């Protein structure tokens, strides 16, 4: 189940089944992380999609370092 934070996803009707779609998860995680919302993000999803996320290089580097230290 995905966290439907209305402050971030106010303009989209997100369904729970969307989380089965990898393209959706890349978009969802990119948007969520860009807004600084870490709530509900699973480490396994972050690992799986991190290299494909549309986030700043510095943010990506932060999460790479986090995963390397907390894998």
Secondary structure, 3 states (H helix, E strand, C coil): CCCCCCCCCCCCCCCHHHHHCHHHHHHHHHHHHHCCCCCCCCHHHHHHHHHHCCCCHHHHHHHHHHHHHHC
